[in-house]
Amino acid sequence: MYKVKVYVTLRENVLDPQGTAVKGALHSLSYREVQDVRIGKFMELVIEKSERDIEELVREMCEKLLANTVIEDYRYDIEEVVVQ
């Protein structure tokens, strides 16, 4: 089994109105040190081992469903886990 952590973020050149709103809220709460906020998504998948290459499988899932590759970037970490 694999535990896969997928991180999806807006590309740098894409405006992030949600991040801007959070930054404004933090400033209104006196957290003036905050310079920028970018909002993203985090997903954790548990995937059974199969004959398919895990890297290829995760990349395919990200490209087809988990990330909108027109406006988002993604990265992932794969950890092999022992099932007891």
N, C-alpha and C positions, 0 to 999 in steps of 0.2 A: 504494500500500500504506500501511497505517497500523500503527503500533505503539501498542498500548493497554496502559496500566498500570492495573490494577484493585486497589484497596485495600479490604479488607473487615474491619470491626471490630465487636466486640460493642457494642450500644447502652450508653450510660452507666448506665442503670438495671438492666442485666443483670449478675449476678454472674459473675466470671471466675476460677474455681478454678485454672485453669492459670496465669494471671497471678499469683495469690496464691502458688502453689507456687514459681514462678520468683523472686518477690520474697523469699520465705523463704530460698531457696537462695543468692541474692545476699547477703542479710544474713549467712548462715552463713559466707560467704566474705569477710566483713568489708567489704562494700560497703554500709555503713549509710546512705550518702547517698541511696540509691534509695528514693523515697517511694511509688511505685506502678508496677505493670506491668500492661499490657493486651496480650493476645495477639491477633493478627489473621492475616489471610491476604493474600498478595500474588500476583497473577497477571499474566503478560505475554502478551498476545495479538498475533498478527500477522494482520491482516485485509485481504483484497483489496478494492480499490475496487469499488463496485457502484452501481447506481442507488438503492439504499436510503441514507437519511441515516445517517451513521456514528454520530452522537449517539443517535439513536433505536435503532439496532441494538445498541449497547453497553448502553444502558439496559434494553432488552428482555432481553438475555442475563443481566444482573445480576439483574433482577427474577424471571426464570424459573428460573435455575439457579445462578449464581455466588454469590448471597447469599441467606440466609434472612431476608427482610425483616421477619419478626416479631421477631427478636432481634438482627439485624445491620444496620449502616449500611454504605454503600459510597460510594466516590468513584472517579473515574477521570481519567486524563490521556491525551489523544489526540495523537499526534505523526505527522505525515505523513512517510513515509520514501521515499527514492528507491531503486529497485531497479536494480542495474547488471547 
